[in-house]
Amino acid sequence: MAAAPINIVEVRDEEAQHSLKSLVGLIAGPVLGILLWFAPLALEANVKHTLAIVTFMIVYWIFEPIDHGLTALAGCYLFWALKIVKFETAFAGFTDNTPWFLFGAMLMGVAAAQSGLARRIGFIVMGIIGVSYARLLLSVIVLVLLLNFLVPSGMAQVSIIAPMIIGIVAAFGVEKGSNIGRGLFIILTYTCGLFNKMILAGGASILTRGLVEKLTGKPILWSQYFIAYLPATILTIFACWLTTLWLYPPEKKELPGGRQYLKDSLRALGPWTAAEKKTLAWLILAICLWGTDFLHGISPAVIAMGIGLVVALPKVGVLTTKDIRSMNFLLIIFLGGALSMGEVLIKTKALDTMTDAMMSWMTPLLGGPFQSSSLLYWTAFFYHFVLASELSMLSTSLPVILKFAQSHGYNPVAFAMLWNFASGGKLFVYQSSVMILGYAYGYFEGKDLLKVGLVLTIVEGLIVMFLVPLYWPLIGLQWTGN
């Protein structure tokens, strides 16, 4: 069953607002960049010119007159063409393993979706956990978590699970504006943008890892990241479940037809196909290798790229050339460009100027890990209001955060992991493309996201208060020390 169309007036209003926003950004980006380029500031010319181009990039990332990837590529070109740095520095991010880590992970995700494996796993999980509203709600949350290991894209996860939920809501015999419909869809949408901050999967976490390795030389293991957020992951599952049950009590507690509905849905998929079996085998191998990287030392990027290429090969894989062409390659370009910007900021020493300007207020407020971790979490949360895209937020702020941490005796890895985690907290639809996609199905309103987001953001903030100072040191992840 397809989702009902969104109100045409609402769509036109949103399109008009987006067009105005894009027009403002299209003009403001170059204007502000040129003004800063020629401004009589007490800065070295190379520093000032670097900041001018970075300003242009940030404005374009905020207002989105063009795709984020094209903005990143334009910035790299300007760094090179205007002789700020040499070509190898201007495009240094593309020689980093981070964009290719994401490319491999995206290939794996496309394989899970195209083969039908992700959808089959969804119905199996729902059948195991149960068919009451409460159990189906829990199964959606668990399914999103599981898909993060297989499909490293929040938007892809929404696209896979949403049709299942639409069918379930219809089977309950309630309308899309019911508590059942709103509860299932709001928690699907929110968790698709949250769990990928607790696992090294998805663009934001992969970008964070790449910037840390690029700017500090410190590696982040897949297993280290997973173990560091494991308690938070478990607590978040139950926090999401209880919050949704509290805010959206169901009109009907049991799914009419019970398990038979899920059995019929699975039967409609037919027997396991060869493509599903091959995809499952390769993805299990990838997860096993990621989970044991502390033993063999193989980079998570090497594993992702290797398995991604295998699933794209004839016979042993499942993807066609058409499947691969459907991928969003501009996201890979964005990551490469964001990393390149960080490298240019370091080489020209413009990063020192940005750090002094942006972080001077924070230094007196930082104390022990309890206080400083909470301060960092809530600073990142509010900073996300300005830069709606979490990728833009991370690419423009993490170089500054990492520089600040290193120069003040803090562990930059811990700072970066917490900063990335805080980008998962959202209150408004505009803050993420995942939120926009989930909202587009029309099952919840902006006020629903505000309520759920506010509760869960506070819960995650409380988790951080104890996770960072008490648990992280037990696994060797100290808050201080370079």
TORKOL-4160 file (C-alpha; in steps of 0.2 Angstrom, whole numbers, padded with zeros to 4 digits, m for minus):
482
<pt num="1" X="0000" Y="0000" Z="0000"/>
<pt num="2" X="0007" Y="0017" Z="m0005"/>
<pt num="3" X="0007" Y="0032" Z="0007"/>
<pt num="4" X="m0007" Y="0045" Z="0004"/>
<pt num="5" X="m0001" Y="0061" Z="m0005"/>
<pt num="6" X="0005" Y="0075" Z="0005"/>
<pt num="7" X="m0006" Y="0091" Z="0005"/>
<pt num="8" X="m0002" Y="0100" Z="m0011"/>
<pt num="9" X="m0003" Y="0117" Z="m0002"/>
<pt num="10" X="0010" Y="0111" Z="0011"/>
<pt num="11" X="0021" Y="0105" Z="m0003"/>
<pt num="12" X="0020" Y="0121" Z="m0013"/>
<pt num="13" X="0024" Y="0131" Z="0003"/>
<pt num="14" X="0039" Y="0121" Z="0007"/>
<pt num="15" X="0045" Y="0122" Z="m0011"/>
<pt num="16" X="0043" Y="0141" Z="m0011"/>
<pt num="17" X="0053" Y="0142" Z="0006"/>
<pt num="18" X="0067" Y="0131" Z="m0001"/>
<pt num="19" X="0068" Y="0141" Z="m0017"/>
<pt num="20" X="0070" Y="0157" Z="m0007"/>
<pt num="21" X="0082" Y="0150" Z="0005"/>
<pt num="22" X="0092" Y="0143" Z="m0010"/>
<pt num="23" X="0092" Y="0160" Z="m0019"/>
<pt num="24" X="0098" Y="0169" Z="m0003"/>
<pt num="25" X="0112" Y="0156" Z="m0001"/>
<pt num="26" X="0117" Y="0157" Z="m0020"/>
<pt num="27" X="0120" Y="0176" Z="m0018"/>
<pt num="28" X="0127" Y="0177" Z="0000"/>
<pt num="29" X="0140" Y="0163" Z="m0002"/>
<pt num="30" X="0151" Y="0172" Z="m0016"/>
<pt num="31" X="0147" Y="0189" Z="m0009"/>
<pt num="32" X="0153" Y="0185" Z="0009"/>
<pt num="33" X="0168" Y="0176" Z="0002"/>
<pt num="34" X="0173" Y="0190" Z="m0009"/>
<pt num="35" X="0171" Y="0203" Z="0006"/>
<pt num="36" X="0182" Y="0192" Z="0017"/>
<pt num="37" X="0195" Y="0190" Z="0004"/>
<pt num="38" X="0198" Y="0209" Z="0002"/>
<pt num="39" X="0194" Y="0213" Z="0020"/>
<pt num="40" X="0208" Y="0223" Z="0029"/>
<pt num="41" X="0210" Y="0210" Z="0043"/>
<pt num="42" X="0226" Y="0208" Z="0053"/>
<pt num="43" X="0229" Y="0191" Z="0045"/>
<pt num="44" X="0241" Y="0183" Z="0033"/>
<pt num="45" X="0235" Y="0184" Z="0016"/>
<pt num="46" X="0234" Y="0165" Z="0014"/>
<pt num="47" X="0225" Y="0163" Z="0030"/>
<pt num="48" X="0212" Y="0176" Z="0025"/>
<pt num="49" X="0210" Y="0169" Z="0008"/>
<pt num="50" X="0207" Y="0151" Z="0015"/>
<pt num="51" X="0194" Y="0158" Z="0027"/>
<pt num="52" X="0185" Y="0167" Z="0013"/>
<pt num="53" X="0183" Y="0151" Z="0003"/>
<pt num="54" X="0178" Y="0141" Z="0018"/>
<pt num="55" X="0165" Y="0154" Z="0022"/>
<pt num="56" X="0158" Y="0152" Z="0004"/>
<pt num="57" X="0157" Y="0133" Z="0007"/>
<pt num="58" X="0149" Y="0135" Z="0024"/>
<pt num="59" X="0136" Y="0147" Z="0017"/>
<pt num="60" X="0132" Y="0135" Z="0003"/>
<pt num="61" X="0131" Y="0120" Z="0015"/>
<pt num="62" X="0118" Y="0130" Z="0026"/>
<pt num="63" X="0107" Y="0136" Z="0012"/>
<pt num="64" X="0109" Y="0122" Z="0000"/>
<pt num="65" X="0108" Y="0131" Z="m0017"/>
<pt num="66" X="0117" Y="0116" Z="m0025"/>
<pt num="67" X="0121" Y="0098" Z="m0019"/>
<pt num="68" X="0133" Y="0097" Z="m0004"/>
<pt num="69" X="0145" Y="0087" Z="m0015"/>
<pt num="70" X="0146" Y="0100" Z="m0028"/>
<pt num="71" X="0149" Y="0113" Z="m0015"/>
<pt num="72" X="0164" Y="0103" Z="m0008"/>
<pt num="73" X="0171" Y="0100" Z="m0025"/>
<pt num="74" X="0170" Y="0119" Z="m0029"/>
<pt num="75" X="0179" Y="0123" Z="m0013"/>
<pt num="76" X="0193" Y="0111" Z="m0018"/>
<pt num="77" X="0194" Y="0118" Z="m0035"/>
<pt num="78" X="0195" Y="0136" Z="m0028"/>
<pt num="79" X="0209" Y="0131" Z="m0016"/>
<pt num="80" X="0219" Y="0125" Z="m0030"/>
<pt num="81" X="0214" Y="0137" Z="m0044"/>
<pt num="82" X="0217" Y="0152" Z="m0033"/>
<pt num="83" X="0234" Y="0145" Z="m0028"/>
<pt num="84" X="0230" Y="0144" Z="m0009"/>
<pt num="85" X="0238" Y="0127" Z="m0009"/>
<pt num="86" X="0245" Y="0114" Z="m0022"/>
<pt num="87" X="0233" Y="0102" Z="m0030"/>
<pt num="88" X="0238" Y="0087" Z="m0019"/>
<pt num="89" X="0233" Y="0097" Z="m0004"/>
<pt num="90" X="0217" Y="0104" Z="m0011"/>
<pt num="91" X="0211" Y="0087" Z="m0016"/>
<pt num="92" X="0220" Y="0077" Z="m0002"/>
<pt num="93" X="0203" Y="0070" Z="0005"/>
<pt num="94" X="0201" Y="0060" Z="m0010"/>
<pt num="95" X="0217" Y="0050" Z="m0007"/>
<pt num="96" X="0210" Y="0046" Z="0011"/>
<pt num="97" X="0202" Y="0030" Z="0014"/>
<pt num="98" X="0186" Y="0038" Z="0021"/>
<pt num="99" X="0176" Y="0041" Z="0005"/>
<pt num="100" X="0180" Y="0024" Z="m0001"/>
<pt num="101" X="0175" Y="0016" Z="0016"/>
<pt num="102" X="0158" Y="0024" Z="0013"/>
<pt num="103" X="0158" Y="0019" Z="m0006"/>
<pt num="104" X="0160" Y="0000" Z="0000"/>
<pt num="105" X="0147" Y="0002" Z="0013"/>
<pt num="106" X="0135" Y="0009" Z="0001"/>
<pt num="107" X="0138" Y="m0005" Z="m0011"/>
<pt num="108" X="0134" Y="m0017" Z="0003"/>
<pt num="109" X="0118" Y="m0008" Z="0007"/>
<pt num="110" X="0112" Y="m0008" Z="m0010"/>
<pt num="111" X="0115" Y="m0026" Z="m0011"/>
<pt num="112" X="0105" Y="m0029" Z="0005"/>
<pt num="113" X="0090" Y="m0019" Z="m0002"/>
<pt num="114" X="0090" Y="m0025" Z="m0020"/>
<pt num="115" X="0092" Y="m0043" Z="m0016"/>
<pt num="116" X="0077" Y="m0042" Z="m0004"/>
<pt num="117" X="0087" Y="m0047" Z="0011"/>
<pt num="118" X="0083" Y="m0032" Z="0021"/>
<pt num="119" X="0065" Y="m0033" Z="0019"/>
<pt num="120" X="0065" Y="m0052" Z="0023"/>
<pt num="121" X="0075" Y="m0049" Z="0039"/>
<pt num="122" X="0062" Y="m0036" Z="0043"/>
<pt num="123" X="0047" Y="m0047" Z="0043"/>
<pt num="124" X="0057" Y="m0061" Z="0052"/>
<pt num="125" X="0062" Y="m0049" Z="0066"/>
<pt num="126" X="0044" Y="m0043" Z="0068"/>
<pt num="127" X="0038" Y="m0061" Z="0068"/>
<pt num="128" X="0050" Y="m0066" Z="0082"/>
<pt num="129" X="0047" Y="m0051" Z="0093"/>
<pt num="130" X="0028" Y="m0051" Z="0092"/>
<pt num="131" X="0013" Y="m0044" Z="0084"/>
<pt num="132" X="0005" Y="m0033" Z="0098"/>
<pt num="133" X="0008" Y="m0014" Z="0095"/>
<pt num="134" X="0020" Y="m0013" Z="0109"/>
<pt num="135" X="0030" Y="m0028" Z="0102"/>
<pt num="136" X="0029" Y="m0022" Z="0084"/>
<pt num="137" X="0035" Y="m0005" Z="0090"/>
<pt num="138" X="0050" Y="m0013" Z="0098"/>
<pt num="139" X="0053" Y="m0024" Z="0083"/>
<pt num="140" X="0054" Y="m0008" Z="0072"/>
<pt num="141" X="0068" Y="m0001" Z="0083"/>
<pt num="142" X="0078" Y="m0017" Z="0084"/>
<pt num="143" X="0076" Y="m0019" Z="0065"/>
<pt num="144" X="0083" Y="m0001" Z="0062"/>
<pt num="145" X="0098" Y="m0006" Z="0073"/>
<pt num="146" X="0101" Y="m0022" Z="0064"/>
<pt num="147" X="0100" Y="m0013" Z="0047"/>
<pt num="148" X="0113" Y="m0001" Z="0052"/>
<pt num="149" X="0125" Y="m0016" Z="0051"/>
<pt num="150" X="0119" Y="m0020" Z="0033"/>
<pt num="151" X="0112" Y="m0004" Z="0025"/>
<pt num="152" X="0123" Y="0011" Z="0031"/>
<pt num="153" X="0110" Y="0024" Z="0025"/>
<pt num="154" X="0096" Y="0032" Z="0036"/>
<pt num="155" X="0086" Y="0036" Z="0020"/>
<pt num="156" X="0088" Y="0019" Z="0013"/>
<pt num="157" X="0082" Y="0011" Z="0030"/>
<pt num="158" X="0067" Y="0022" Z="0030"/>
<pt num="159" X="0063" Y="0017" Z="0012"/>
<pt num="160" X="0065" Y="m0001" Z="0016"/>
<pt num="161" X="0054" Y="m0002" Z="0032"/>
<pt num="162" X="0041" Y="0012" Z="0028"/>
<pt num="163" X="0031" Y="0000" Z="0016"/>
<pt num="164" X="0031" Y="m0013" Z="0030"/>
<pt num="165" X="0024" Y="m0001" Z="0043"/>
<pt num="166" X="0011" Y="0006" Z="0030"/>
<pt num="167" X="0004" Y="m0012" Z="0028"/>
<pt num="168" X="0004" Y="m0015" Z="0047"/>
<pt num="169" X="m0005" Y="0002" Z="0050"/>
<pt num="170" X="m0018" Y="m0004" Z="0037"/>
<pt num="171" X="m0019" Y="m0021" Z="0045"/>
<pt num="172" X="m0023" Y="m0013" Z="0062"/>
<pt num="173" X="m0038" Y="m0004" Z="0053"/>
<pt num="174" X="m0033" Y="0013" Z="0059"/>
<pt num="175" X="m0030" Y="0030" Z="0050"/>
<pt num="176" X="m0012" Y="0037" Z="0046"/>
<pt num="177" X="m0015" Y="0050" Z="0059"/>
<pt num="178" X="m0019" Y="0038" Z="0073"/>
<pt num="179" X="m0007" Y="0035" Z="0088"/>
<pt num="180" X="m0002" Y="0018" Z="0080"/>
<pt num="181" X="0003" Y="0026" Z="0064"/>
<pt num="182" X="0011" Y="0041" Z="0072"/>
<pt num="183" X="0021" Y="0031" Z="0084"/>
<pt num="184" X="0027" Y="0018" Z="0072"/>
<pt num="185" X="0033" Y="0031" Z="0059"/>
<pt num="186" X="0040" Y="0044" Z="0071"/>
<pt num="187" X="0051" Y="0031" Z="0080"/>
<pt num="188" X="0056" Y="0023" Z="0063"/>
<pt num="189" X="0061" Y="0040" Z="0057"/>
<pt num="190" X="0070" Y="0046" Z="0072"/>
<pt num="191" X="0080" Y="0030" Z="0075"/>
<pt num="192" X="0086" Y="0029" Z="0057"/>
<pt num="193" X="0095" Y="0045" Z="0061"/>
<pt num="194" X="0101" Y="0041" Z="0078"/>
<pt num="195" X="0108" Y="0023" Z="0079"/>
<pt num="196" X="0121" Y="0027" Z="0065"/>
<pt num="197" X="0129" Y="0038" Z="0078"/>
<pt num="198" X="0133" Y="0024" Z="0089"/>
<pt num="199" X="0140" Y="0012" Z="0076"/>
<pt num="200" X="0153" Y="0016" Z="0063"/>
<pt num="201" X="0141" Y="0016" Z="0049"/>
<pt num="202" X="0133" Y="0029" Z="0039"/>
<pt num="203" X="0140" Y="0046" Z="0032"/>
<pt num="204" X="0142" Y="0055" Z="0049"/>
<pt num="205" X="0151" Y="0042" Z="0058"/>
<pt num="206" X="0162" Y="0038" Z="0044"/>
<pt num="207" X="0166" Y="0056" Z="0041"/>
<pt num="208" X="0170" Y="0058" Z="0060"/>
<pt num="209" X="0182" Y="0043" Z="0059"/>
<pt num="210" X="0190" Y="0050" Z="0043"/>
<pt num="211" X="0193" Y="0068" Z="0050"/>
<pt num="212" X="0200" Y="0061" Z="0066"/>
<pt num="213" X="0213" Y="0050" Z="0057"/>
<pt num="214" X="0217" Y="0064" Z="0044"/>
<pt num="215" X="0219" Y="0078" Z="0057"/>
<pt num="216" X="0227" Y="0068" Z="0072"/>
<pt num="217" X="0234" Y="0052" Z="0065"/>
<pt num="218" X="0224" Y="0042" Z="0078"/>
<pt num="219" X="0214" Y="0027" Z="0071"/>
<pt num="220" X="0197" Y="0023" Z="0077"/>
<pt num="221" X="0193" Y="0004" Z="0076"/>
<pt num="222" X="0176" Y="m0002" Z="0071"/>
<pt num="223" X="0176" Y="m0013" Z="0087"/>
<pt num="224" X="0182" Y="0001" Z="0098"/>
<pt num="225" X="0168" Y="0012" Z="0092"/>
<pt num="226" X="0154" Y="m0001" Z="0094"/>
<pt num="227" X="0160" Y="m0006" Z="0112"/>
<pt num="228" X="0161" Y="0012" Z="0117"/>
<pt num="229" X="0143" Y="0015" Z="0113"/>
<pt num="230" X="0136" Y="m0002" Z="0117"/>
<pt num="231" X="0128" Y="0003" Z="0134"/>
<pt num="232" X="0121" Y="0019" Z="0126"/>
<pt num="233" X="0114" Y="0008" Z="0111"/>
<pt num="234" X="0105" Y="m0004" Z="0123"/>
<pt num="235" X="0098" Y="0010" Z="0134"/>
<pt num="236" X="0092" Y="0020" Z="0119"/>
<pt num="237" X="0082" Y="0005" Z="0112"/>
<pt num="238" X="0072" Y="0005" Z="0128"/>
<pt num="239" X="0071" Y="0024" Z="0129"/>
<pt num="240" X="0064" Y="0025" Z="0112"/>
<pt num="241" X="0052" Y="0011" Z="0115"/>
<pt num="242" X="0045" Y="0018" Z="0132"/>
<pt num="243" X="0045" Y="0036" Z="0125"/>
<pt num="244" X="0034" Y="0031" Z="0110"/>
<pt num="245" X="0022" Y="0020" Z="0121"/>
<pt num="246" X="0020" Y="0034" Z="0133"/>
<pt num="247" X="0017" Y="0048" Z="0120"/>
<pt num="248" X="0007" Y="0037" Z="0108"/>
<pt num="249" X="m0004" Y="0024" Z="0117"/>
<pt num="250" X="m0012" Y="0013" Z="0104"/>
<pt num="251" X="m0030" Y="0013" Z="0099"/>
<pt num="252" X="m0029" Y="m0006" Z="0097"/>
<pt num="253" X="m0016" Y="m0016" Z="0107"/>
<pt num="254" X="m0016" Y="m0032" Z="0096"/>
<pt num="255" X="m0014" Y="m0033" Z="0077"/>
<pt num="256" X="m0029" Y="m0041" Z="0069"/>
<pt num="257" X="m0024" Y="m0058" Z="0062"/>
<pt num="258" X="m0009" Y="m0058" Z="0073"/>
<pt num="259" X="0006" Y="m0068" Z="0067"/>
<pt num="260" X="m0004" Y="m0074" Z="0051"/>
<pt num="261" X="m0002" Y="m0057" Z="0044"/>
<pt num="262" X="0017" Y="m0058" Z="0045"/>
<pt num="263" X="0017" Y="m0076" Z="0039"/>
<pt num="264" X="0007" Y="m0071" Z="0024"/>
<pt num="265" X="0019" Y="m0056" Z="0021"/>
<pt num="266" X="0034" Y="m0068" Z="0022"/>
<pt num="267" X="0026" Y="m0081" Z="0011"/>
<pt num="268" X="0023" Y="m0067" Z="m0002"/>
<pt num="269" X="0042" Y="m0065" Z="m0003"/>
<pt num="270" X="0044" Y="m0083" Z="m0008"/>
<pt num="271" X="0058" Y="m0095" Z="m0004"/>
<pt num="272" X="0076" Y="m0088" Z="0000"/>
<pt num="273" X="0084" Y="m0083" Z="m0017"/>
<pt num="274" X="0102" Y="m0086" Z="m0022"/>
<pt num="275" X="0104" Y="m0067" Z="m0021"/>
<pt num="276" X="0098" Y="m0066" Z="m0003"/>
<pt num="277" X="0109" Y="m0080" Z="0002"/>
<pt num="278" X="0125" Y="m0073" Z="m0006"/>
<pt num="279" X="0122" Y="m0056" Z="0001"/>
<pt num="280" X="0119" Y="m0062" Z="0018"/>
<pt num="281" X="0135" Y="m0073" Z="0018"/>
<pt num="282" X="0146" Y="m0058" Z="0012"/>
<pt num="283" X="0138" Y="m0046" Z="0024"/>
<pt num="284" X="0140" Y="m0058" Z="0039"/>
<pt num="285" X="0159" Y="m0059" Z="0034"/>
<pt num="286" X="0160" Y="m0040" Z="0034"/>
<pt num="287" X="0153" Y="m0039" Z="0051"/>
<pt num="288" X="0164" Y="m0053" Z="0058"/>
<pt num="289" X="0179" Y="m0044" Z="0051"/>
<pt num="290" X="0174" Y="m0027" Z="0058"/>
<pt num="291" X="0170" Y="m0035" Z="0075"/>
<pt num="292" X="0187" Y="m0043" Z="0076"/>
<pt num="293" X="0198" Y="m0029" Z="0069"/>
<pt num="294" X="0207" Y="m0027" Z="0086"/>
<pt num="295" X="0214" Y="m0045" Z="0082"/>
<pt num="296" X="0219" Y="m0044" Z="0064"/>
<pt num="297" X="0222" Y="m0025" Z="0062"/>
<pt num="298" X="0213" Y="m0024" Z="0045"/>
<pt num="299" X="0206" Y="m0006" Z="0042"/>
<pt num="300" X="0187" Y="m0005" Z="0042"/>
<pt num="301" X="0189" Y="0004" Z="0026"/>
<pt num="302" X="0198" Y="m0010" Z="0018"/>
<pt num="303" X="0185" Y="m0022" Z="0024"/>
<pt num="304" X="0170" Y="m0012" Z="0017"/>
<pt num="305" X="0178" Y="m0008" Z="0001"/>
<pt num="306" X="0183" Y="m0027" Z="m0002"/>
<pt num="307" X="0166" Y="m0034" Z="0002"/>
<pt num="308" X="0158" Y="m0020" Z="m0007"/>
<pt num="309" X="0167" Y="m0024" Z="m0023"/>
<pt num="310" X="0164" Y="m0043" Z="m0021"/>
<pt num="311" X="0145" Y="m0040" Z="m0020"/>
<pt num="312" X="0147" Y="m0030" Z="m0037"/>
<pt num="313" X="0156" Y="m0044" Z="m0046"/>
<pt num="314" X="0147" Y="m0056" Z="m0058"/>
<pt num="315" X="0143" Y="m0073" Z="m0051"/>
<pt num="316" X="0149" Y="m0071" Z="m0034"/>
<pt num="317" X="0140" Y="m0054" Z="m0031"/>
<pt num="318" X="0122" Y="m0048" Z="m0034"/>
<pt num="319" X="0123" Y="m0030" Z="m0041"/>
<pt num="320" X="0121" Y="m0025" Z="m0059"/>
<pt num="321" X="0129" Y="m0010" Z="m0067"/>
<pt num="322" X="0112" Y="m0001" Z="m0066"/>
<pt num="323" X="0111" Y="m0004" Z="m0047"/>
<pt num="324" X="0128" Y="0004" Z="m0045"/>
<pt num="325" X="0124" Y="0019" Z="m0055"/>
<pt num="326" X="0109" Y="0022" Z="m0044"/>
<pt num="327" X="0120" Y="0026" Z="m0029"/>
<pt num="328" X="0123" Y="0044" Z="m0023"/>
<pt num="329" X="0141" Y="0047" Z="m0028"/>
<pt num="330" X="0140" Y="0065" Z="m0023"/>
<pt num="331" X="0140" Y="0060" Z="m0005"/>
<pt num="332" X="0156" Y="0052" Z="m0008"/>
<pt num="333" X="0163" Y="0068" Z="m0016"/>
<pt num="334" X="0156" Y="0077" Z="m0002"/>
<pt num="335" X="0166" Y="0067" Z="0011"/>
<pt num="336" X="0182" Y="0069" Z="0000"/>
<pt num="337" X="0179" Y="0088" Z="m0001"/>
<pt num="338" X="0176" Y="0090" Z="0018"/>
<pt num="339" X="0192" Y="0080" Z="0022"/>
<pt num="340" X="0201" Y="0091" Z="0009"/>
<pt num="341" X="0195" Y="0107" Z="0017"/>
<pt num="342" X="0201" Y="0101" Z="0034"/>
<pt num="343" X="0219" Y="0097" Z="0027"/>
<pt num="344" X="0219" Y="0115" Z="0019"/>
<pt num="345" X="0214" Y="0123" Z="0035"/>
<pt num="346" X="0229" Y="0114" Z="0044"/>
<pt num="347" X="0242" Y="0118" Z="0030"/>
<pt num="348" X="0238" Y="0136" Z="0029"/>
<pt num="349" X="0236" Y="0138" Z="0048"/>
<pt num="350" X="0219" Y="0145" Z="0046"/>
<pt num="351" X="0212" Y="0132" Z="0058"/>
<pt num="352" X="0222" Y="0140" Z="0072"/>
<pt num="353" X="0212" Y="0157" Z="0069"/>
<pt num="354" X="0195" Y="0148" Z="0068"/>
<pt num="355" X="0199" Y="0138" Z="0084"/>
<pt num="356" X="0204" Y="0154" Z="0093"/>
<pt num="357" X="0188" Y="0163" Z="0087"/>
<pt num="358" X="0175" Y="0149" Z="0090"/>
<pt num="359" X="0181" Y="0141" Z="0106"/>
<pt num="360" X="0188" Y="0154" Z="0117"/>
<pt num="361" X="0172" Y="0155" Z="0127"/>
<pt num="362" X="0172" Y="0136" Z="0130"/>
<pt num="363" X="0189" Y="0135" Z="0139"/>
<pt num="364" X="0184" Y="0143" Z="0156"/>
<pt num="365" X="0168" Y="0132" Z="0157"/>
<pt num="366" X="0177" Y="0115" Z="0154"/>
<pt num="367" X="0181" Y="0105" Z="0170"/>
<pt num="368" X="0181" Y="0087" Z="0173"/>
<pt num="369" X="0173" Y="0073" Z="0162"/>
<pt num="370" X="0156" Y="0075" Z="0169"/>
<pt num="371" X="0155" Y="0094" Z="0166"/>
<pt num="372" X="0165" Y="0095" Z="0150"/>
<pt num="373" X="0156" Y="0080" Z="0141"/>
<pt num="374" X="0139" Y="0088" Z="0145"/>
<pt num="375" X="0145" Y="0105" Z="0139"/>
<pt num="376" X="0151" Y="0097" Z="0123"/>
<pt num="377" X="0136" Y="0087" Z="0120"/>
<pt num="378" X="0124" Y="0102" Z="0122"/>
<pt num="379" X="0135" Y="0114" Z="0112"/>
<pt num="380" X="0135" Y="0102" Z="0097"/>
<pt num="381" X="0116" Y="0099" Z="0099"/>
<pt num="382" X="0113" Y="0118" Z="0098"/>
<pt num="383" X="0126" Y="0120" Z="0084"/>
<pt num="384" X="0116" Y="0108" Z="0074"/>
<pt num="385" X="0101" Y="0121" Z="0073"/>
<pt num="386" X="0112" Y="0132" Z="0063"/>
<pt num="387" X="0119" Y="0119" Z="0051"/>
<pt num="388" X="0104" Y="0108" Z="0047"/>
<pt num="389" X="0114" Y="0095" Z="0038"/>
<pt num="390" X="0124" Y="0084" Z="0051"/>
<pt num="391" X="0137" Y="0081" Z="0038"/>
<pt num="392" X="0139" Y="0100" Z="0036"/>
<pt num="393" X="0139" Y="0102" Z="0054"/>
<pt num="394" X="0153" Y="0089" Z="0057"/>
<pt num="395" X="0164" Y="0095" Z="0042"/>
<pt num="396" X="0164" Y="0113" Z="0047"/>
<pt num="397" X="0166" Y="0111" Z="0066"/>
<pt num="398" X="0176" Y="0095" Z="0069"/>
<pt num="399" X="0192" Y="0102" Z="0063"/>
<pt num="400" X="0190" Y="0116" Z="0076"/>
<pt num="401" X="0185" Y="0104" Z="0090"/>
<pt num="402" X="0200" Y="0092" Z="0086"/>
<pt num="403" X="0212" Y="0106" Z="0086"/>
<pt num="404" X="0205" Y="0113" Z="0102"/>
<pt num="405" X="0205" Y="0096" Z="0111"/>
<pt num="406" X="0224" Y="0093" Z="0106"/>
<pt num="407" X="0229" Y="0110" Z="0112"/>
<pt num="408" X="0220" Y="0109" Z="0128"/>
<pt num="409" X="0226" Y="0091" Z="0134"/>
<pt num="410" X="0210" Y="0082" Z="0129"/>
<pt num="411" X="0208" Y="0066" Z="0120"/>
<pt num="412" X="0203" Y="0071" Z="0102"/>
<pt num="413" X="0196" Y="0054" Z="0098"/>
<pt num="414" X="0184" Y="0055" Z="0113"/>
<pt num="415" X="0179" Y="0073" Z="0109"/>
<pt num="416" X="0175" Y="0068" Z="0091"/>
<pt num="417" X="0165" Y="0053" Z="0095"/>
<pt num="418" X="0154" Y="0063" Z="0107"/>
<pt num="419" X="0152" Y="0078" Z="0095"/>
<pt num="420" X="0146" Y="0065" Z="0082"/>
<pt num="421" X="0135" Y="0057" Z="0094"/>
<pt num="422" X="0127" Y="0074" Z="0098"/>
<pt num="423" X="0122" Y="0077" Z="0080"/>
<pt num="424" X="0109" Y="0063" Z="0082"/>
<pt num="425" X="0098" Y="0074" Z="0093"/>
<pt num="426" X="0085" Y="0083" Z="0082"/>
<pt num="427" X="0069" Y="0093" Z="0086"/>
<pt num="428" X="0064" Y="0099" Z="0068"/>
<pt num="429" X="0061" Y="0091" Z="0051"/>
<pt num="430" X="0073" Y="0102" Z="0042"/>
<pt num="431" X="0088" Y="0096" Z="0052"/>
<pt num="432" X="0090" Y="0080" Z="0042"/>
<pt num="433" X="0086" Y="0072" Z="0025"/>
<pt num="434" X="0081" Y="0057" Z="0035"/>
<pt num="435" X="0068" Y="0067" Z="0045"/>
<pt num="436" X="0062" Y="0075" Z="0029"/>
<pt num="437" X="0059" Y="0058" Z="0020"/>
<pt num="438" X="0050" Y="0051" Z="0035"/>
<pt num="439" X="0039" Y="0066" Z="0037"/>
<pt num="440" X="0035" Y="0065" Z="0018"/>
<pt num="441" X="0025" Y="0049" Z="0021"/>
<pt num="442" X="0012" Y="0060" Z="0031"/>
<pt num="443" X="0010" Y="0049" Z="0046"/>
<pt num="444" X="0017" Y="0062" Z="0059"/>
<pt num="445" X="0018" Y="0081" Z="0061"/>
<pt num="446" X="0032" Y="0093" Z="0066"/>
<pt num="447" X="0025" Y="0093" Z="0083"/>
<pt num="448" X="0027" Y="0075" Z="0085"/>
<pt num="449" X="0045" Y="0076" Z="0081"/>
<pt num="450" X="0048" Y="0090" Z="0093"/>
<pt num="451" X="0040" Y="0080" Z="0107"/>
<pt num="452" X="0049" Y="0064" Z="0104"/>
<pt num="453" X="0066" Y="0073" Z="0099"/>
<pt num="454" X="0065" Y="0083" Z="0115"/>
<pt num="455" X="0063" Y="0068" Z="0127"/>
<pt num="456" X="0076" Y="0057" Z="0118"/>
<pt num="457" X="0089" Y="0071" Z="0117"/>
<pt num="458" X="0087" Y="0074" Z="0136"/>
<pt num="459" X="0089" Y="0055" Z="0139"/>
<pt num="460" X="0104" Y="0054" Z="0127"/>
<pt num="461" X="0112" Y="0069" Z="0137"/>
<pt num="462" X="0109" Y="0060" Z="0153"/>
<pt num="463" X="0117" Y="0044" Z="0146"/>
<pt num="464" X="0132" Y="0054" Z="0140"/>
<pt num="465" X="0135" Y="0061" Z="0158"/>
<pt num="466" X="0138" Y="0044" Z="0165"/>
<pt num="467" X="0145" Y="0035" Z="0149"/>
<pt num="468" X="0160" Y="0046" Z="0146"/>
<pt num="469" X="0167" Y="0048" Z="0163"/>
<pt num="470" X="0163" Y="0031" Z="0170"/>
<pt num="471" X="0162" Y="0018" Z="0156"/>
<pt num="472" X="0174" Y="0025" Z="0143"/>
<pt num="473" X="0189" Y="0024" Z="0155"/>
<pt num="474" X="0186" Y="0006" Z="0158"/>
<pt num="475" X="0188" Y="0002" Z="0140"/>
<pt num="476" X="0203" Y="0013" Z="0138"/>
<pt num="477" X="0195" Y="0028" Z="0130"/>
<pt num="478" X="0201" Y="0042" Z="0142"/>
<pt num="479" X="0194" Y="0059" Z="0141"/>
<pt num="480" X="0211" Y="0068" Z="0143"/>
<pt num="481" X="0227" Y="0065" Z="0135"/>
<pt num="482" X="0233" Y="0066" Z="0117"/>
